[in-house]
Amino acid sequence: MTDPLTARLAATVHAARTSHGLSVAALADRSGVSRAMIGKIERGDVQPTAALLAKLSAALGLTLSELIARAEGDERRLARAAEQPVWVDPDTGYRRRSVSPAAGRPLELVEVELPGGVEVPLTSGTYAFLHQQIWVLEGHLRFHEGPEVHELAAGDCLQLGPAADCVFANPGSVPCRYLVALVKRGS
């Protein structure tokens, strides 16, 4: 049985793809995600990982937060802590909480908890249309931005440079919490 969020994500990805007039093959070409996997996601047969959702959202011109907010169907201006959508990557345990109200665009605040010893790679397309900063709240984050590696401790804040493949890594044994602030370019 498909959980409710997976079912809503399936419908949201399908609706975003069709609203852009894209076939499954065209979205696969844009995103680098196979047609078979897109079909499984749109049918709700699999819970997509952070990496897959990031590739799809970027190919659809959405941020990951926008994609999740659309799946939640939330357009309120107040986001109470207990009601903020939380999404957990089924492969890594990476937890992503959309702090900003869905109606609060263009600024988005996202709190992430990265378990110890976990790495989450994301392709440059994920960041091509964003200005982004990462502020570490607790723990240690090793952020690979293309060939550059940033070691970030609690309180450190990094402004991301030009879009590059990146890896969010927690080399420690305790979770790392960080806040991502992002704005779409041109907003």
C-alpha positions as CSV (number, residue, x, y, z in Angstrom):
1,M,0.0,0.0,0.0
2,T,1.4,3.4,-1.0
3,D,1.7,5.9,1.8
4,P,-0.3,9.2,1.4
5,L,2.8,11.4,0.8
6,T,4.2,9.1,-1.9
7,A,0.8,9.1,-3.6
8,R,0.6,12.9,-3.5
9,L,4.2,13.2,-4.8
10,A,3.3,10.8,-7.6
11,A,0.3,13.0,-8.6
12,T,2.3,16.2,-8.3
13,V,5.2,15.0,-10.5
14,H,2.7,13.8,-13.1
15,A,0.8,17.1,-13.0
16,A,4.0,19.2,-13.2
17,R,5.3,17.1,-16.1
18,T,2.1,17.4,-18.1
19,S,1.6,21.1,-17.3
20,H,5.0,21.6,-19.0
21,G,3.8,19.6,-22.0
22,L,6.6,17.0,-21.4
23,S,6.4,13.4,-22.2
24,V,8.0,10.9,-19.8
25,A,10.9,10.6,-22.4
26,A,11.4,14.3,-22.5
27,L,11.5,14.6,-18.7
28,A,13.9,11.7,-18.6
29,D,16.2,13.5,-21.0
30,R,16.0,16.8,-19.0
31,S,16.5,15.2,-15.6
32,G,18.8,12.2,-16.2
33,V,16.2,10.0,-14.5
34,S,15.2,6.9,-16.5
35,R,11.7,6.7,-18.0
36,A,11.1,3.5,-16.1
37,M,11.9,5.2,-12.7
38,I,9.7,8.2,-13.6
39,G,6.9,5.8,-14.4
40,K,7.3,4.1,-11.0
41,I,7.4,7.5,-9.3
42,E,4.3,8.7,-11.1
43,R,2.4,5.5,-10.3
44,G,3.4,5.7,-6.6
45,D,5.2,2.4,-6.8
46,V,8.4,3.7,-5.2
47,Q,9.2,6.4,-2.6
48,P,11.7,8.6,-4.5
49,T,15.1,9.5,-2.9
50,A,16.3,13.1,-2.3
51,A,18.6,12.8,-5.3
52,L,15.8,11.7,-7.7
53,L,13.3,14.3,-6.5
54,A,16.0,17.0,-6.8
55,K,16.7,16.0,-10.4
56,L,13.0,15.9,-11.3
57,S,12.2,19.2,-9.6
58,A,15.1,21.0,-11.3
59,A,14.1,19.6,-14.7
60,L,10.6,20.9,-14.0
61,G,11.8,24.4,-13.0
62,L,10.8,23.9,-9.3
63,T,12.8,23.7,-6.1
64,L,12.5,20.6,-4.1
65,S,10.6,22.5,-1.5
66,E,8.1,23.7,-4.1
67,L,7.6,20.1,-5.3
68,I,7.0,18.9,-1.8
69,A,4.7,21.8,-0.9
70,R,2.6,21.2,-4.0
71,A,2.3,17.5,-2.9
72,E,1.2,18.8,0.5
73,G,-1.4,21.2,-1.1
74,D,-0.5,23.9,1.4
75,E,-0.8,27.6,0.5
76,R,-1.1,29.0,4.0
77,R,1.1,32.0,5.1
78,L,1.8,30.6,8.6
79,A,3.7,27.4,9.0
80,R,3.3,26.0,12.5
81,A,6.2,23.8,13.6
82,A,4.0,20.8,14.1
83,E,2.5,21.2,10.6
84,Q,5.6,21.8,8.6
85,P,6.1,19.0,6.0
86,V,8.9,16.6,6.8
87,W,10.2,14.3,4.1
88,V,12.7,11.5,4.9
89,D,14.9,10.0,2.2
90,P,14.2,6.2,2.3
91,D,17.8,5.4,1.4
92,T,19.8,7.6,3.8
93,G,17.5,8.8,6.6
94,Y,18.2,12.4,5.5
95,R,15.3,14.5,7.0
96,R,14.1,17.6,5.2
97,R,11.6,19.9,6.9
98,S,10.1,22.8,4.9
99,V,10.2,25.6,7.4
100,S,8.8,28.4,5.2
101,P,5.1,28.7,4.6
102,A,4.3,27.4,1.1
103,A,2.8,30.8,0.1
104,G,6.0,32.5,1.2
105,R,7.8,32.4,-2.1
106,P,10.4,33.4,-3.4
107,L,12.4,32.8,-0.1
108,E,12.5,29.3,1.2
109,L,13.9,28.0,4.4
110,V,14.6,24.3,4.8
111,E,15.9,22.5,7.9
112,V,17.9,19.4,7.2
113,E,19.1,16.7,9.6
114,L,21.8,14.5,8.1
115,P,22.5,11.3,10.0
116,G,26.1,10.5,11.0
117,G,28.2,8.8,8.2
118,V,25.7,9.7,5.5
119,E,26.4,11.4,2.1
120,V,23.7,12.9,-0.2
121,P,25.0,13.7,-3.7
122,L,23.0,16.2,-5.8
123,T,23.7,17.2,-9.4
124,S,24.4,20.8,-10.6
125,G,21.0,21.1,-12.3
126,T,19.4,21.1,-8.8
127,Y,21.0,24.5,-8.2
128,A,21.1,26.1,-11.6
129,F,18.3,28.5,-10.9
130,L,18.9,29.2,-7.2
131,H,20.8,31.5,-4.9
132,Q,21.5,29.4,-1.8
133,Q,23.2,29.6,1.6
134,I,23.8,26.9,4.1
135,W,23.9,27.7,7.9
136,V,25.1,24.8,10.1
137,L,23.0,24.7,13.4
138,E,24.6,21.6,15.0
139,G,27.3,19.2,14.2
140,H,29.7,19.1,11.3
141,L,28.9,19.3,7.5
142,R,31.4,18.5,4.8
143,F,30.1,20.1,1.7
144,H,31.6,19.2,-1.6
145,E,30.9,22.0,-4.2
146,G,32.4,20.6,-7.4
147,P,36.1,20.1,-6.7
148,E,36.0,22.4,-3.6
149,V,35.4,21.0,-0.1
150,H,34.0,23.1,2.7
151,E,34.3,22.0,6.3
152,L,31.4,23.7,8.2
153,A,30.9,23.7,12.0
154,A,28.0,25.0,14.0
155,G,27.4,28.6,13.3
156,D,29.2,28.6,9.9
157,C,27.3,29.9,6.9
158,L,28.3,29.3,3.3
159,Q,27.0,31.2,0.2
160,L,27.1,28.7,-2.7
161,G,28.9,29.6,-5.9
162,P,28.0,28.8,-9.4
163,A,25.9,25.6,-9.9
164,A,28.1,22.5,-9.5
165,D,27.6,18.9,-8.6
166,C,27.7,18.7,-4.8
167,V,27.7,16.3,-1.9
168,F,26.3,17.0,1.6
169,A,28.3,14.7,3.9
170,N,28.3,14.1,7.6
171,P,31.7,12.6,8.5
172,G,30.8,12.4,12.2
173,S,28.8,9.9,14.2
174,V,26.1,12.3,15.4
175,P,23.5,14.0,13.3
176,C,24.2,17.3,11.6
177,R,21.5,19.9,11.4
178,Y,21.6,22.8,9.0
179,L,19.4,25.4,7.5
180,V,19.3,26.1,3.8
181,A,18.0,29.5,2.6
182,L,17.3,29.7,-1.1
183,V,15.8,32.1,-3.5
184,K,15.1,31.5,-7.2
185,R,17.3,33.6,-9.5
186,G,15.3,36.5,-11.0
187,S,13.0,36.6,-8.0
